[in-house]
Amino acid sequence: MLRHIPFLKAVFIYSITAFGGPQGHIGMMLRTFVHKRRDVTEEELMEYNSFCQLLPGASSTQTLTLIGYKRGGIPLAVITLLIWLLPACIMMGAFSFLITYSIHDLTGNIFRFIQPVAIGFLLYASIKAFAISIKNFITLILMLSAMIITYLLFKTPWVFPLLIIAGGIATNFSDRRIPEKEVIKPKQIRWTNIWLFVLIFAIAGILSESARKQDWPNRKAYNLFENFYRFGSFVFGGGDVLLPMMLDQYVARPNSANAIKNPNAIKINKEELLTGYGVVRAIPGPVFSVGSFVGGMALKDMGKSWQLAGCVIGSIALFLPSALLVLFFFPVWQYLKKFVVVFRALEGINAIVVGFMWAATLYLLNTIHLSSFNTDSITGLVAIAATYLLLRYTKLPAPGIVLTAVLLGWIF
């Protein structure tokens, strides 16, 4: 492991400077792990990102985990995952303790340039990805179609997997670009991780339901683990899809007409939940780290010790399915992609993912309020352009750009 210390140091620096959610993370990954360190190639990073879009869970977390997996197998992948998660989860867990106090707006002036900078990272990544993946007419059409559909249905979870499947099918209609390959020898598949994933899912469900029906003293902890493990197993599309699921579970259901069937259900104030989601956008790391905050808020009524336990449960249960799924399916994917039908599908999948990136860029540009064209919108556009130009034409590291943005927000 000693030879991997420089890599793990880079992961830690990335974990405390990677703002902007999964849309912005890919740009920083390109800058840090491709162009600066050369841990993976541009093509490999795009393939990892495309593959992770097929799976539920935190896609940027899964992509980074695969970079660690490529360098040092499962042990390094797990350490990479932990280093990436801990800073954000600790910050969001701490915020769950602070939320009851009088807190000033944490997303105020000091972070005013962070979102434009994140959009700049995404714009840089989108342009680079376009050059890598869009090489013919069919991939261009797929990218434009995915961009338009995703932009119109950005918070609809099923749009991501359906478009990816459609892209893979579309590029299999022609064999002119990618001819048949040689016969591939069958490979034995290790099913350990997927069985572990299913086993944990089943046990969590049984314990949660038993705790609810029998009213166990600490039943909320069992319910919380099951809820978050289920979220992590079924959420496609990232944090923007996770929020509606949490609002439904912890706000709508406890206040519905059927709440009488489960009067002791976990209940979280809507304003507190939305505040947590606002703060997670202003800190570095994965958006799924909001699980640490929500877990703490879910168990706060049981005392400080249980609130801390809720932070830990929320973090582990939300990210565990992502890790198990990506580490099981990636070796299978490496085998399957040797088949020509899968290899051709990759061409379409990569084009669809580029469309996702451009749709996210356009979607986030709406937050700059371009229609009003006031001082804030002009400042935002300047920050986006400056970020792209710095990434494109200088060797300034990504963390330096982010820290500069924070410093300027503090000064101005």
ABEGO torsion letter per residue (X at the ends): XAAAAAAAAAAAAAAAABBGEAAAAAAAAAAAAAAAAGABBAAAAAAAAAAAAABBEBAAAAAAAAAAAAAAEAAAAAAAAAAAAAAAAAAAAAAAAAAABBBBBAABAAAAAAAAAAAAAAAAAAAAAAAAABABAAAAAAAAAAAAAAAAAAABAAAAAAAAAAAAAAAAABAAABBBBBBBBBBBBBAAAAAAAAAAAAAAAAAAAAAAAAGBAAAAAAAAAAAAAAAAAABBGEAAAAAAAAAAAAAAAAABAAAAABAABBBBBAAAAAAAAAAAAABBEBAAAAAAAAAAAAAAAAEAAAAAAAAAAAAAAAAAAAAAAAAAAAAAAAAAAABAAAAAAAAAAAAAAAAAAAAAAAAAAAAAGAAAGBAAAAAAAAAAAAAAAAAAABABBAAAAAAAAAAAAAAX
